[in-house]
Amino acid sequence: MCNTLVTATQDPDPKVAAAASDGLYRRTDENSVQARLALLKHTSPEVRVRACLDLQQLVRDDVTEAMLRATHDGDPRVRAAAAIALIWPLREGLHAEVQEAPPAIVARLKEMLSEADPEVRGRAAAALGETCDPTHAPLLLGRLGPQPLPGEEERAMVSALAMLFSRDMTGAARTALQGYVPRLVLSLRANANNRWAVIPLLRMAGTAEARTALEEVAKSNPDADVRGLAAAELREWDKGSTR
């Protein structure tokens, strides 16, 4: 069966090639890996996207290098998929003995935050959030303009910020966050789905303005889930856990 799927990745029909790649997902034998790596050069962007996603959990140097190259693909959907795939080697580096995010990956993700396509920017932010390194927070905060970002990019940005601050809320990064409290409130008002990131961030900011914003949300937000989450964060605040 595996050999059949490897052969099918070379089928001239993009749908067949993509389906074959999907069928090889999680397989780690060399033929399966090489077949999917070859699909990153396929003429169809849909096939290249599929190959990125089907390779994403394989943490090995040649796959990581291929994903980094794919972040320069001519199609933004491929670049976004490659950013997703880079999450795994990021995690691997952070859990290794040195506990360091691979510098080449971090550098490329930072570059991708300036891309024209909002999905690419959002995926890059999400991947960067996996580092849990608050020194990257000012860069993401700088992407928050006066109005909410388009599509899922806003949610990706605030979610990434919550991850960056999840382990350390001290120093310049926290000071930077405190300056964005009104913008975080705007994000919450724009989309209730942002609550899981924005409401903890307001507590992390730890300012009187952030406290007032949380109290207002807990009291008057029309969404009961949002009110409940804000109330829970206020209880944590009162326990002295603003970090």
Backbone as CSV, one residue per row, in Angstrom:
resi,resn,N_x,N_y,N_z,CA_x,CA_y,CA_z,C_x,C_y,C_z
1,MET,0.827,-1.205,0.000,0.000,0.000,0.000,0.860,1.254,0.000
2,CYS,1.909,1.257,0.833,2.779,2.428,0.919,3.453,2.708,-0.413
3,ASN,3.968,1.664,-1.062,4.624,1.851,-2.360,3.655,2.391,-3.392
4,THR,2.411,1.944,-3.311,1.389,2.432,-4.242,1.161,3.927,-4.048
5,LEU,1.107,4.357,-2.790,0.903,5.776,-2.509,2.111,6.609,-2.939
6,VAL,3.308,6.089,-2.712,4.519,6.795,-3.145,4.481,6.989,-4.655
7,THR,4.110,5.965,-5.384,4.001,6.064,-6.845,2.927,7.064,-7.238
8,ALA,1.816,7.074,-6.498,0.698,7.962,-6.820,1.045,9.428,-6.632
9,THR,2.051,9.741,-5.815,2.446,11.139,-5.669,2.986,11.715,-6.971
10,GLN,3.365,10.839,-7.905,3.886,11.292,-9.190,2.812,11.362,-10.271
11,ASP,1.560,11.099,-9.869,0.457,11.140,-10.832,0.299,12.560,-11.376
12,PRO,0.050,12.709,-12.688,-0.099,14.046,-13.273,-1.334,14.800,-12.784
13,ASP,-2.313,14.063,-12.238,-3.521,14.703,-11.717,-3.225,15.255,-10.313
14,PRO,-3.300,16.581,-10.113,-2.989,17.154,-8.797,-3.836,16.582,-7.671
15,LYS,-5.091,16.260,-7.967,-5.959,15.713,-6.918,-5.458,14.350,-6.453
16,VAL,-4.966,13.567,-7.380,-4.444,12.245,-7.033,-3.152,12.395,-6.231
17,ALA,-2.280,13.291,-6.690,-1.010,13.506,-5.988,-1.242,14.006,-4.566
18,ALA,-2.198,14.935,-4.401,-2.500,15.468,-3.073,-3.087,14.382,-2.175
19,ALA,-3.959,13.570,-2.729,-4.554,12.486,-1.947,-3.491,11.469,-1.534
20,ALA,-2.541,11.212,-2.405,-1.458,10.278,-2.071,-0.608,10.838,-0.937
21,SER,-0.323,12.153,-0.989,0.435,12.780,0.087,-0.305,12.647,1.407
22,ASP,-1.598,12.904,1.368,-2.421,12.781,2.562,-2.374,11.360,3.117
23,GLY,-2.380,10.390,2.218,-2.332,8.996,2.641,-1.015,8.612,3.305
24,LEU,0.029,9.372,2.986,1.350,9.097,3.573,1.592,9.858,4.871
25,TYR,0.606,10.612,5.316,0.746,11.417,6.534,1.217,10.555,7.706
26,ARG,2.185,11.083,8.428,2.788,10.441,9.609,3.753,9.298,9.279
27,ARG,3.826,8.889,8.028,4.781,7.830,7.697,6.199,8.402,7.713
28,THR,7.106,7.663,8.287,8.476,8.162,8.463,9.510,7.392,7.651
29,ASP,9.086,6.370,6.885,10.072,5.658,6.067,10.595,6.601,4.997
30,GLU,11.820,6.370,4.577,12.516,7.319,3.714,11.803,7.546,2.388
31,ASN,11.271,6.506,1.779,10.586,6.672,0.496,9.378,7.591,0.634
32,SER,8.636,7.423,1.734,7.453,8.257,1.947,7.837,9.716,2.169
33,VAL,8.897,9.928,2.941,9.336,11.291,3.209,9.828,11.960,1.935
34,GLN,10.649,11.272,1.175,11.193,11.857,-0.046,10.107,12.148,-1.068
35,ALA,9.088,11.296,-1.105,7.985,11.516,-2.045,7.245,12.809,-1.725
36,ARG,7.041,13.070,-0.439,6.354,14.296,-0.048,7.250,15.522,-0.214
37,LEU,8.524,15.361,0.050,9.442,16.480,-0.191,9.446,16.871,-1.663
38,ALA,9.384,15.883,-2.533,9.358,16.159,-3.971,8.110,16.945,-4.363
39,LEU,7.009,16.711,-3.637,5.756,17.409,-3.963,5.825,18.902,-3.648
40,LEU,6.800,19.326,-2.878,6.952,20.752,-2.605,7.364,21.525,-3.859
41,LYS,7.762,20.792,-4.909,8.111,21.416,-6.184,7.029,21.203,-7.237
42,HIS,5.889,20.653,-6.835,4.792,20.388,-7.768,4.272,21.700,-8.357
43,THR,3.756,21.648,-9.551,3.250,22.855,-10.205,1.964,23.371,-9.564
44,SER,1.227,22.495,-8.890,-0.035,22.899,-8.271,0.200,23.403,-6.843
45,PRO,-0.201,24.634,-6.526,-0.027,25.121,-5.154,-0.825,24.310,-4.136
46,GLU,-1.974,23.782,-4.560,-2.762,22.963,-3.643,-1.987,21.720,-3.217
47,VAL,-1.244,21.144,-4.137,-0.429,19.968,-3.808,0.714,20.371,-2.886
48,ARG,1.311,21.522,-3.127,2.417,21.980,-2.276,1.921,22.264,-0.852
49,VAL,0.730,22.836,-0.750,0.138,23.055,0.576,-0.060,21.726,1.283
50,ARG,-0.610,20.756,0.561,-0.872,19.445,1.146,0.423,18.797,1.618
51,ALA,1.470,18.935,0.844,2.759,18.343,1.214,3.313,18.989,2.489
52,CYS,3.189,20.325,2.591,3.644,21.005,3.814,2.921,20.464,5.035
53,LEU,1.616,20.364,4.933,0.822,19.923,6.076,1.065,18.460,6.415
54,ASP,1.358,17.663,5.398,1.590,16.234,5.637,2.994,15.941,6.137
55,LEU,3.870,16.921,6.035,5.241,16.759,6.540,5.442,17.421,7.898
56,GLN,4.433,18.132,8.381,4.659,19.060,9.483,5.129,18.416,10.785
57,GLN,4.786,17.181,11.052,5.181,16.586,12.325,6.473,15.779,12.233
58,LEU,7.129,15.849,11.085,8.409,15.159,10.931,9.541,16.140,11.243
59,VAL,10.152,15.986,12.394,11.220,16.902,12.793,12.554,16.294,12.415
60,ARG,13.066,16.710,11.276,14.374,16.296,10.790,14.935,17.428,9.947
61,ASP,16.215,17.512,9.860,16.856,18.688,9.258,16.426,18.937,7.826
62,ASP,16.325,17.882,7.019,15.985,18.115,5.614,14.555,18.627,5.459
63,VAL,13.656,18.156,6.327,12.276,18.638,6.270,12.207,20.094,6.723
64,THR,12.893,20.422,7.795,12.901,21.806,8.276,13.464,22.745,7.215
65,GLU,14.556,22.350,6.581,15.144,23.179,5.528,14.177,23.353,4.358
66,ALA,13.452,22.283,4.039,12.473,22.362,2.953,11.323,23.300,3.319
67,MET,10.894,23.275,4.586,9.823,24.172,5.026,10.280,25.624,4.994
68,LEU,11.527,25.854,5.387,12.053,27.222,5.307,12.068,27.715,3.865
69,ARG,12.455,26.836,2.939,12.410,27.230,1.522,10.978,27.485,1.081
70,ALA,10.047,26.677,1.578,8.642,26.820,1.193,8.035,28.131,1.692
71,THR,8.632,28.731,2.724,8.131,30.033,3.174,8.426,31.129,2.159
72,HIS,9.206,30.816,1.132,9.476,31.761,0.043,8.691,31.391,-1.220
73,ASP,7.775,30.433,-1.118,6.990,29.989,-2.271,6.217,31.171,-2.864
74,GLY,5.952,31.096,-4.147,5.233,32.171,-4.815,3.776,32.283,-4.439
75,ASP,3.200,31.241,-3.831,1.787,31.246,-3.464,1.656,31.457,-1.947
76,PRO,0.881,32.450,-1.508,0.776,32.722,-0.068,0.183,31.562,0.724
77,ARG,-0.648,30.747,0.098,-1.218,29.596,0.819,-0.126,28.603,1.198
78,VAL,0.845,28.456,0.327,1.971,27.554,0.618,2.834,28.145,1.719
79,ARG,3.084,29.440,1.647,3.897,30.078,2.678,3.236,29.964,4.053
80,ALA,1.913,30.114,4.069,1.189,29.985,5.336,1.277,28.560,5.870
81,ALA,1.130,27.579,4.990,1.219,26.181,5.409,2.618,25.844,5.913
82,ALA,3.628,26.409,5.283,5.004,26.179,5.721,5.238,26.756,7.104
83,ALA,4.635,27.923,7.383,4.756,28.514,8.720,4.149,27.592,9.775
84,ILE,3.019,26.987,9.449,2.395,26.019,10.365,3.353,24.864,10.622
85,ALA,3.945,24.361,9.550,4.833,23.204,9.670,6.061,23.498,10.515
86,LEU,6.475,24.747,10.558,7.672,25.106,11.329,7.435,25.107,12.833
87,ILE,6.185,24.974,13.243,5.891,24.911,14.677,6.574,23.710,15.322
88,TRP,6.631,22.594,14.606,7.168,21.371,15.211,8.666,21.447,15.491
89,PRO,9.480,21.875,14.545,10.903,22.021,14.897,11.133,23.105,15.948
90,LEU,10.260,24.116,15.998,10.363,25.113,17.061,10.176,24.446,18.420
91,ARG,9.117,23.652,18.524,8.836,22.965,19.785,9.959,22.006,20.155
92,GLU,10.472,21.326,19.150,11.549,20.373,19.401,12.773,21.088,19.977
93,GLY,13.108,22.240,19.414,14.251,22.985,19.915,14.044,23.464,21.339
94,LEU,12.805,23.853,21.661,12.513,24.356,22.998,12.502,23.252,24.044
95,HIS,12.275,22.019,23.606,12.268,20.900,24.537,13.596,20.146,24.569
96,ALA,14.516,20.558,23.708,15.834,19.916,23.700,16.640,20.381,24.905
97,GLU,17.804,19.797,25.058,18.636,20.118,26.223,19.003,21.597,26.267
98,VAL,19.229,22.188,25.097,19.616,23.603,25.048,18.421,24.535,25.245
99,GLN,17.199,24.026,25.017,15.965,24.801,25.176,16.034,26.134,24.442
100,GLU,16.324,26.049,23.165,16.443,27.253,22.348,15.665,27.085,21.055
101,ALA,14.878,28.091,20.729,14.182,28.073,19.447,15.205,28.239,18.337
102,PRO,15.144,27.412,17.289,16.120,27.525,16.199,16.159,28.940,15.620
103,PRO,17.303,29.608,15.678,17.380,31.015,15.253,16.939,31.249,13.816
104,ALA,17.248,30.325,12.907,16.878,30.527,11.502,15.360,30.547,11.335
105,ILE,14.667,29.710,12.098,13.209,29.673,12.015,12.619,30.957,12.587
106,VAL,13.105,31.362,13.762,12.601,32.584,14.384,12.814,33.789,13.472
107,ALA,13.982,33.879,12.881,14.289,35.012,12.004,13.350,35.051,10.801
108,ARG,13.091,33.890,10.221,12.208,33.860,9.050,10.764,34.190,9.429
109,LEU,10.303,33.696,10.561,8.943,34.004,10.997,8.776,35.501,11.225
110,LYS,9.794,36.132,11.781,9.732,37.580,11.984,9.614,38.313,10.650
111,GLU,10.355,37.847,9.659,10.270,38.455,8.330,8.864,38.310,7.764
112,MET,8.250,37.163,8.008,6.931,36.887,7.443,5.838,37.761,8.039
113,LEU,6.082,38.352,9.191,5.099,39.252,9.787,4.879,40.506,8.945
114,SER,5.790,40.777,8.027,5.678,41.958,7.165,5.119,41.620,5.787
115,GLU,4.693,40.389,5.581,4.160,40.002,4.273,2.832,40.708,3.982
116,ALA,2.480,40.755,2.714,1.237,41.421,2.315,-0.003,40.599,2.641
117,ASP,0.147,39.287,2.677,-1.011,38.417,2.859,-1.339,38.243,4.347
118,PRO,-2.587,38.525,4.775,-2.924,38.437,6.201,-2.859,37.021,6.763
119,GLU,-3.164,36.014,5.939,-3.082,34.642,6.443,-1.632,34.264,6.744
120,VAL,-0.730,34.671,5.872,0.692,34.392,6.106,1.148,35.072,7.388
121,ARG,0.778,36.327,7.566,1.167,37.050,8.785,0.606,36.363,10.030
122,GLY,-0.660,35.956,9.943,-1.282,35.306,11.086,-0.642,33.984,11.442
123,ARG,-0.327,33.184,10.435,0.318,31.889,10.683,1.723,32.076,11.237
124,ALA,2.427,33.073,10.733,3.772,33.341,11.243,3.709,33.773,12.705
125,ALA,2.726,34.608,13.033,2.566,35.045,14.420,2.251,33.865,15.328
126,ALA,1.361,32.994,14.870,1.000,31.821,15.674,2.214,30.945,15.950
127,ALA,3.032,30.756,14.933,4.240,29.941,15.111,5.221,30.623,16.053
128,LEU,5.377,31.931,15.913,6.297,32.668,16.777,5.833,32.611,18.237
129,GLY,4.525,32.582,18.433,3.993,32.478,19.783,4.435,31.220,20.497
130,GLU,4.721,30.171,19.727,5.141,28.901,20.312,6.469,29.011,21.071
131,THR,7.227,30.064,20.815,8.497,30.216,21.516,8.298,30.605,22.982
132,CYS,7.105,31.163,23.300,6.822,31.640,24.669,7.899,32.612,25.154
133,ASP,8.462,33.345,24.226,9.542,34.292,24.546,8.994,35.715,24.452
134,PRO,8.783,36.382,25.595,8.160,37.711,25.564,8.995,38.783,24.880
135,THR,10.255,38.512,24.613,11.049,39.522,23.908,10.544,39.737,22.484
136,HIS,9.760,38.780,21.968,9.185,38.945,20.632,7.880,39.742,20.671
137,ALA,7.346,39.994,21.869,6.036,40.631,21.985,5.965,42.023,21.372
138,PRO,6.959,42.896,21.585,6.855,44.230,20.981,6.675,44.187,19.464
139,LEU,7.270,43.203,18.819,7.129,43.085,17.365,5.671,42.794,16.994
140,LEU,5.024,41.883,17.737,3.626,41.567,17.456,2.717,42.722,17.862
141,LEU,3.007,43.341,18.992,2.199,44.490,19.403,2.248,45.589,18.349
142,GLY,3.406,45.736,17.727,3.547,46.738,16.689,2.698,46.480,15.459
143,ARG,2.219,45.228,15.314,1.349,44.897,14.181,-0.096,45.291,14.450
144,LEU,-0.420,45.609,15.717,-1.798,45.964,16.068,-2.025,47.437,15.775
145,GLY,-2.680,47.707,14.671,-2.977,49.084,14.312,-4.175,49.599,15.085
146,PRO,-4.694,50.767,14.712,-5.824,51.355,15.440,-7.125,50.563,15.300
147,GLN,-7.225,49.746,14.266,-8.434,48.947,14.040,-8.076,47.456,14.005
148,PRO,-9.046,46.583,14.337,-8.779,45.138,14.291,-8.273,44.690,12.926
149,LEU,-7.403,43.730,12.942,-6.806,43.212,11.715,-7.814,42.353,10.956
150,PRO,-7.605,42.140,9.650,-8.590,41.409,8.846,-8.628,39.914,9.133
151,GLY,-9.824,39.339,8.949,-9.991,37.885,9.036,-9.527,37.305,10.351
152,GLU,-8.800,36.197,10.249,-8.309,35.499,11.432,-6.987,36.068,11.950
153,GLU,-6.453,37.065,11.249,-5.157,37.594,11.660,-5.211,38.199,13.056
154,GLU,-6.287,38.916,13.374,-6.413,39.525,14.704,-6.370,38.455,15.798
155,ARG,-7.142,37.411,15.600,-7.174,36.337,16.597,-5.804,35.668,16.716
156,ALA,-5.147,35.466,15.593,-3.818,34.848,15.615,-2.827,35.716,16.370
157,MET,-2.899,37.021,16.164,-1.950,37.927,16.812,-2.146,37.942,18.327
158,VAL,-3.391,38.107,18.788,-3.610,38.189,20.235,-3.366,36.841,20.902
159,SER,-3.666,35.749,20.190,-3.389,34.422,20.746,-1.888,34.200,20.890
160,ALA,-1.147,34.646,19.895,0.311,34.520,19.957,0.873,35.357,21.107
161,LEU,0.320,36.536,21.312,0.771,37.380,22.413,0.529,36.698,23.759
162,ALA,-0.635,36.071,23.897,-0.933,35.375,25.147,0.068,34.254,25.401
163,MET,0.480,33.571,24.346,1.479,32.516,24.496,2.850,33.084,24.841
164,LEU,3.206,34.193,24.213,4.515,34.802,24.484,4.637,35.219,25.949
165,PHE,3.524,35.647,26.533,3.547,36.109,27.910,3.224,35.005,28.915
166,SER,3.047,33.780,28.443,2.553,32.716,29.325,3.562,32.284,30.382
167,ARG,4.841,32.535,30.163,5.857,32.090,31.115,6.559,33.229,31.838
168,ASP,6.526,34.405,31.254,7.277,35.518,31.851,6.549,36.823,31.565
169,MET,6.202,37.547,32.628,5.501,38.813,32.451,6.255,39.932,33.157
170,THR,7.537,40.000,32.940,8.344,41.013,33.599,9.048,41.880,32.563
171,GLY,9.603,42.989,33.039,10.476,43.799,32.208,9.787,44.576,31.110
172,ALA,10.564,44.857,30.061,10.120,45.739,28.987,8.916,45.193,28.235
173,ALA,8.815,43.860,28.125,7.699,43.271,27.390,6.375,43.617,28.071
174,ARG,6.341,43.508,29.396,5.106,43.837,30.113,4.787,45.323,29.979
175,THR,5.800,46.149,30.049,5.588,47.587,29.886,4.984,47.879,28.516
176,ALA,5.476,47.195,27.505,4.938,47.373,26.156,3.474,46.953,26.106
177,LEU,3.148,45.835,26.741,1.772,45.342,26.747,0.846,46.353,27.419
178,GLN,1.294,46.964,28.489,0.451,47.907,29.226,0.008,49.077,28.362
179,GLY,0.808,49.429,27.383,0.446,50.523,26.504,-0.618,50.164,25.482
180,TYR,-0.961,48.880,25.409,-1.921,48.419,24.397,-3.248,47.971,25.008
181,VAL,-3.496,48.306,26.267,-4.748,47.893,26.909,-5.974,48.370,26.134
182,PRO,-6.076,49.650,25.725,-7.257,50.064,24.957,-7.413,49.281,23.653
183,ARG,-6.291,48.965,23.027,-6.351,48.213,21.767,-6.820,46.784,22.015
184,LEU,-6.442,46.185,23.130,-6.906,44.838,23.466,-8.408,44.831,23.722
185,VAL,-8.911,45.856,24.375,-10.352,45.968,24.606,-11.091,46.057,23.279
186,LEU,-10.533,46.823,22.348,-11.126,46.930,21.015,-11.160,45.573,20.329
187,SER,-10.103,44.781,20.488,-10.046,43.449,19.892,-11.148,42.564,20.442
188,LEU,-11.394,42.662,21.728,-12.438,41.865,22.355,-13.819,42.278,21.853
189,ARG,-14.026,43.563,21.697,-15.315,44.056,21.212,-15.553,43.655,19.761
190,ALA,-14.484,43.578,19.007,-14.619,43.249,17.579,-15.024,41.797,17.370
191,ASN,-14.551,40.902,18.240,-14.827,39.478,18.048,-14.732,38.768,19.395
192,ALA,-15.845,38.237,19.861,-15.862,37.547,21.151,-14.943,36.334,21.169
193,ASN,-14.656,35.789,19.991,-13.769,34.614,19.934,-12.344,34.948,20.372
194,ASN,-12.020,36.231,20.429,-10.690,36.634,20.877,-10.557,36.601,22.402
195,ARG,-11.640,36.276,23.103,-11.655,36.394,24.566,-10.611,35.515,25.243
196,TRP,-10.368,34.329,24.682,-9.454,33.395,25.348,-8.036,33.939,25.421
197,ALA,-7.712,34.857,24.530,-6.384,35.473,24.560,-6.422,36.847,25.217
198,VAL,-7.412,37.662,24.848,-7.421,39.055,25.282,-7.657,39.191,26.780
199,ILE,-8.610,38.452,27.322,-8.939,38.622,28.738,-7.765,38.242,29.641
200,PRO,-7.064,37.111,29.420,-5.856,36.864,30.222,-4.785,37.935,30.028
201,LEU,-4.674,38.465,28.819,-3.681,39.513,28.577,-3.987,40.775,29.393
202,LEU,-5.269,41.081,29.548,-5.628,42.240,30.355,-5.196,42.034,31.809
203,ARG,-5.390,40.814,32.314,-4.924,40.553,33.679,-3.407,40.640,33.761
204,MET,-2.728,40.096,32.757,-1.270,40.127,32.746,-0.735,41.554,32.716
205,ALA,-1.457,42.463,32.048,-1.009,43.846,31.966,-0.942,44.458,33.362
206,GLY,-1.923,44.152,34.196,-1.855,44.512,35.606,-2.016,45.979,35.949
207,THR,-2.539,46.798,35.023,-2.707,48.227,35.301,-4.127,48.515,35.779
208,ALA,-4.314,49.695,36.339,-5.647,50.104,36.765,-6.593,50.165,35.566
209,GLU,-6.073,50.626,34.434,-6.881,50.694,33.218,-7.326,49.309,32.782
210,ALA,-6.414,48.328,32.869,-6.753,46.953,32.502,-7.786,46.383,33.459
211,ARG,-7.653,46.693,34.751,-8.617,46.237,35.757,-10.007,46.799,35.466
212,THR,-10.068,48.073,35.179,-11.347,48.705,34.853,-11.981,48.052,33.625
213,ALA,-11.135,47.765,32.629,-11.641,47.130,31.403,-12.202,45.752,31.710
214,LEU,-11.506,44.981,32.532,-11.991,43.646,32.895,-13.301,43.724,33.672
215,GLU,-13.378,44.650,34.593,-14.607,44.797,35.380,-15.791,45.152,34.492
216,GLU,-15.550,46.006,33.505,-16.612,46.384,32.576,-17.067,45.187,31.746
217,VAL,-16.092,44.402,31.297,-16.424,43.206,30.510,-17.223,42.220,31.367
218,ALA,-16.788,41.991,32.599,-17.463,41.033,33.485,-18.884,41.468,33.815
219,LYS,-19.115,42.773,33.774,-20.422,43.299,34.152,-21.391,43.388,32.992
220,SER,-20.907,43.834,31.838,-21.864,44.237,30.801,-21.688,43.588,29.435
221,ASN,-20.671,42.742,29.252,-20.531,42.123,27.928,-21.754,41.263,27.630
222,PRO,-22.303,41.329,26.421,-23.518,40.565,26.111,-23.321,39.053,26.069
223,ASP,-22.089,38.602,25.967,-21.806,37.172,25.884,-21.522,36.623,27.285
224,ALA,-22.336,35.655,27.730,-22.182,35.100,29.077,-20.829,34.437,29.274
225,ASP,-20.301,33.773,28.228,-18.994,33.124,28.341,-17.889,34.155,28.550
226,VAL,-18.022,35.279,27.857,-17.030,36.347,27.997,-17.092,36.919,29.413
227,ARG,-18.308,37.170,29.902,-18.457,37.693,31.258,-17.856,36.728,32.285
228,GLY,-18.112,35.435,32.093,-17.604,34.437,33.036,-16.094,34.365,33.044
229,LEU,-15.489,34.442,31.863,-14.026,34.394,31.786,-13.407,35.633,32.429
230,ALA,-14.018,36.797,32.181,-13.504,38.028,32.790,-13.608,37.957,34.309
231,ALA,-14.717,37.425,34.810,-14.887,37.304,36.255,-13.839,36.361,36.841
232,ALA,-13.535,35.279,36.125,-12.511,34.332,36.599,-11.144,34.989,36.655
233,GLU,-10.822,35.803,35.663,-9.531,36.487,35.659,-9.461,37.528,36.783
234,LEU,-10.575,38.163,37.087,-10.589,39.113,38.195,-10.346,38.401,39.530
235,ARG,-10.884,37.193,39.657,-10.632,36.429,40.881,-9.153,36.076,40.991
236,GLU,-8.540,35.709,39.861,-7.109,35.445,39.861,-6.319,36.710,40.218
237,TRP,-6.776,37.807,39.688,-6.130,39.093,39.992,-6.159,39.348,41.495
238,ASP,-7.320,39.106,42.094,-7.466,39.358,43.536,-6.625,38.414,44.387
239,LYS,-6.241,37.288,43.814,-5.352,36.364,44.523,-3.892,36.809,44.426
240,GLY,-3.679,37.887,43.666,-2.311,38.383,43.519,-1.519,37.673,42.442
241,SER,-2.199,37.123,41.414,-1.501,36.359,40.376,-1.438,37.104,39.065
242,THR,-1.247,38.428,39.122,-1.056,39.173,37.871,0.336,38.989,37.322
243,ARG,1.216,38.305,38.046,2.603,37.994,37.651,3.361,39.270,37.414
